[in-house]
Amino acid sequence: MPHQSITVAGVEVFPLCDAVGPMGDSIRRPMPEMFPGGCHGESDEWVLHFHCYLLRDAAGRTVLVDTGIGTESSPAASWAPVPGVLGAELARVGVGPDEVDAVVITHLHSDHAGGAVIDGVPVFANARHVLQRAELAAAGEGILDHVVRPLGDRVQVVDGQADVLPGVRVFHTPGHTPGHQVVQVGELVLTGDVVLHPVQLADPKVPYLYDTDPELAAATRVELLERVRAERGMIATAHFEEPFTRLR
């Protein structure tokens, strides 16, 4: 059953489910190792939902947040359930790749950036691709070759807070990666990988094995969730089963 859109501050937000599945054996670890100190219950299987989001404002302008895992030739193929179905999900909501005006890549991990370029060709040919300068500075050669360099002058480099469209803003949220960023629309924050698993809602200080800087990631997560809770806002997550979570 496809996830339903919501409208926040005049912007319609469509959750797009690119894929569902566990991590591959190359990086999978037991849950107590993935999220040390978290209360995991009985299950040791983490089934990830790979969500991207399409934002469409009242003027019809579109912003895609993250590009999913990509094809069998994507860098994500070593561990994620490729191929992703982002193209079909966009078609479901009536948007073609050439109609995307801007792409925000929350960070350059392969499950968030792998669908931006296929066989060396940018998928969203008419879109600017918004990335934090700190993320580009820290990126490895593999993702630079697969994603960033083929995008060429479609890359829009920002430092910290920046407006993508009126009412759609990115914020630098380092820790998971040096240049991780989130997107805010009204009361909704699209969190990328600041929050990866529900155990981190129960205790935001629970780290994640693959955070670049676990202490900084935890501090960023605590600050972000406290702010959203104070505003009685919502988050839209990348890997939860349900895309939207209202914080109380």
C-alpha positions in Angstrom: 0.0 0.0 0.0 1.6 3.3 -1.1 2.3 5.9 1.6 0.0 8.9 1.5 1.1 12.4 1.1 0.6 15.2 3.7 0.6 19.0 3.2 2.7 21.1 5.5 2.9 24.9 5.2 1.5 24.8 1.7 3.9 22.2 0.5 2.7 18.7 -0.4 5.1 16.0 0.9 5.1 12.6 -0.9 6.9 9.7 0.7 8.5 7.5 -1.9 9.5 4.0 -0.9 12.5 3.1 -3.0 13.1 -0.4 -1.4 12.6 -2.5 1.7 15.0 -5.1 3.0 17.8 -5.9 5.5 21.4 -4.9 5.1 23.5 -7.3 3.1 26.0 -9.5 4.8 29.0 -7.3 4.0 27.9 -4.7 6.6 25.2 -6.4 8.7 25.9 -6.7 12.4 23.8 -7.8 15.4 21.5 -5.0 16.6 23.4 -4.6 19.9 26.4 -3.8 17.8 24.6 -1.5 15.4 22.9 0.5 18.1 24.9 0.0 21.3 22.9 0.6 24.5 19.5 0.6 22.7 16.6 -1.5 23.9 16.0 -3.8 20.9 13.4 -6.3 22.1 13.5 -9.8 20.8 14.2 -9.2 17.1 17.8 -9.1 15.8 16.7 -8.3 12.3 16.7 -4.7 11.1 14.5 -4.4 8.0 15.2 -1.0 6.5 12.7 1.0 4.5 14.6 3.2 2.0 12.5 6.4 1.8 12.9 9.4 -0.4 10.6 12.4 -0.4 9.1 14.6 -3.1 8.1 18.1 -2.1 5.8 20.1 -4.4 4.9 23.7 -3.5 1.8 25.7 -4.5 3.5 27.0 -7.6 4.2 23.4 -8.8 7.9 23.5 -8.1 9.4 20.2 -7.0 12.2 19.2 -4.7 13.4 15.6 -4.4 15.0 14.7 -1.0 17.5 11.9 -1.6 17.7 9.6 -4.6 17.7 6.1 -3.2 19.8 3.1 -3.8 19.9 3.1 -7.6 20.4 0.2 -10.0 22.4 -3.0 -9.9 25.5 -1.0 -10.9 25.1 1.5 -8.0 27.6 1.7 -5.2 24.8 0.5 -2.9 24.7 -2.8 -4.7 27.3 -4.3 -2.3 24.8 -4.1 0.7 21.4 -2.8 -0.2 18.4 -4.4 -2.0 19.0 -3.0 -5.5 17.5 -2.1 -7.8 15.4 0.7 -6.3 12.1 1.7 -7.6 12.3 5.5 -7.2 11.4 6.1 -10.9 8.2 4.2 -10.5 7.4 5.9 -7.3 7.8 9.3 -8.9 5.6 8.2 -11.8 3.0 7.1 -9.3 2.7 10.7 -8.0 2.8 12.2 -11.5 6.3 13.5 -11.7 8.9 12.6 -14.4 12.7 12.9 -13.7 13.0 15.9 -16.0 10.3 17.7 -14.0 12.3 17.7 -10.7 13.6 21.2 -10.1 16.0 20.5 -7.2 17.5 17.5 -5.5 18.6 17.7 -1.9 21.1 14.9 -1.1 21.2 14.7 2.7 24.5 13.0 2.5 26.6 11.0 0.1 26.1 7.5 1.4 25.2 5.2 -1.4 21.6 4.5 -0.3 20.8 8.3 -0.4 22.8 9.3 -3.4 23.1 6.1 -5.5 20.1 6.9 -7.7 21.3 10.3 -8.8 23.3 9.0 -11.7 22.8 5.9 -13.8 25.6 4.6 -16.1 27.3 8.0 -15.9 24.2 10.0 -16.9 22.4 12.3 -14.4 18.9 11.0 -13.8 17.4 14.4 -12.9 18.9 16.4 -15.7 17.2 19.7 -15.1 17.7 19.8 -11.4 20.3 21.5 -9.2 21.7 19.1 -6.6 22.1 20.7 -3.2 25.1 19.4 -1.1 26.9 20.8 1.9 30.5 21.9 1.2 31.6 19.8 4.2 30.1 16.7 2.6 31.9 17.2 -0.6 35.2 17.8 1.2 34.9 14.5 3.0 33.6 12.3 0.2 35.6 9.3 -1.1 36.7 8.8 -4.6 34.1 6.1 -5.3 31.1 8.3 -4.7 32.7 11.3 -6.3 33.3 9.3 -9.5 29.8 7.7 -9.5 27.7 10.7 -8.4 29.4 14.1 -8.0 31.6 14.4 -11.0 28.9 13.2 -13.5 26.6 15.9 -12.1 29.1 18.6 -13.1 27.6 22.1 -12.8 24.3 20.7 -11.5 25.8 20.6 -8.1 24.9 23.5 -5.9 27.3 23.8 -2.9 25.9 25.4 0.3 27.4 26.1 3.7 25.1 25.5 6.6 21.6 26.9 6.4 20.2 27.7 2.9 16.8 28.1 1.2 16.1 25.6 -1.6 12.7 27.1 -2.4 10.7 29.6 -0.3 9.7 27.7 2.8 12.0 24.8 2.1 15.3 25.1 3.9 18.3 22.9 4.6 20.4 22.8 7.8 23.8 21.4 8.4 23.5 18.5 10.9 26.9 16.9 11.1 27.9 13.6 12.8 26.5 10.8 10.7 28.7 12.3 8.0 30.6 15.6 8.2 28.3 17.3 5.8 25.0 15.7 6.6 22.0 18.0 6.2 18.3 17.9 6.9 15.4 19.6 5.2 12.7 21.6 7.0 9.2 22.6 5.8 7.1 24.3 8.4 6.8 21.9 11.4 8.2 18.9 9.4 11.9 18.0 9.4 13.1 15.4 6.9 15.9 13.9 9.0 18.0 11.8 6.6 20.2 9.6 8.8 20.2 11.9 11.9 17.7 9.3 13.2 18.0 5.8 11.8 16.0 3.6 14.1 13.1 4.0 16.6 15.5 3.1 19.5 17.0 6.6 19.0 13.7 8.3 19.6 13.5 6.5 23.0 17.1 7.5 23.7 18.7 10.0 21.3 22.1 9.3 22.8 22.1 5.8 21.4 24.9 5.8 18.8 25.0 4.0 15.4 27.8 1.8 14.4 28.3 3.6 11.0 28.2 7.2 12.2 31.4 9.0 11.2 31.5 10.8 14.6 29.2 9.1 17.0 29.5 11.7 19.8 28.7 14.6 17.4 25.9 12.6 15.8 24.3 12.0 19.2 24.6 15.7 20.1 23.1 16.7 16.8 20.3 14.2 17.2 19.5 15.3 20.8 19.4 19.0 19.7 17.2 18.3 16.6 14.7 16.1 18.4 14.4 18.5 21.3 13.7 21.4 18.9 11.1 19.4 17.0 9.4 18.2 20.2 9.3 21.7 21.6 7.5 22.8 18.5 5.2 19.7 18.6 6.4 19.0 15.1 7.0 15.9 12.9 9.9 14.1 11.4 10.1 12.3 8.1 12.6 9.5 8.4 14.6 7.6 5.8 14.5 4.1 7.3 11.5 3.7 9.6 8.6 1.6 8.4 6.2 4.6 8.6 7.6 7.7 7.0 6.1 10.3 9.3 6.4 10.5 13.1 4.7 13.1 15.3 6.9 14.0 18.3 5.3 14.6 21.6 
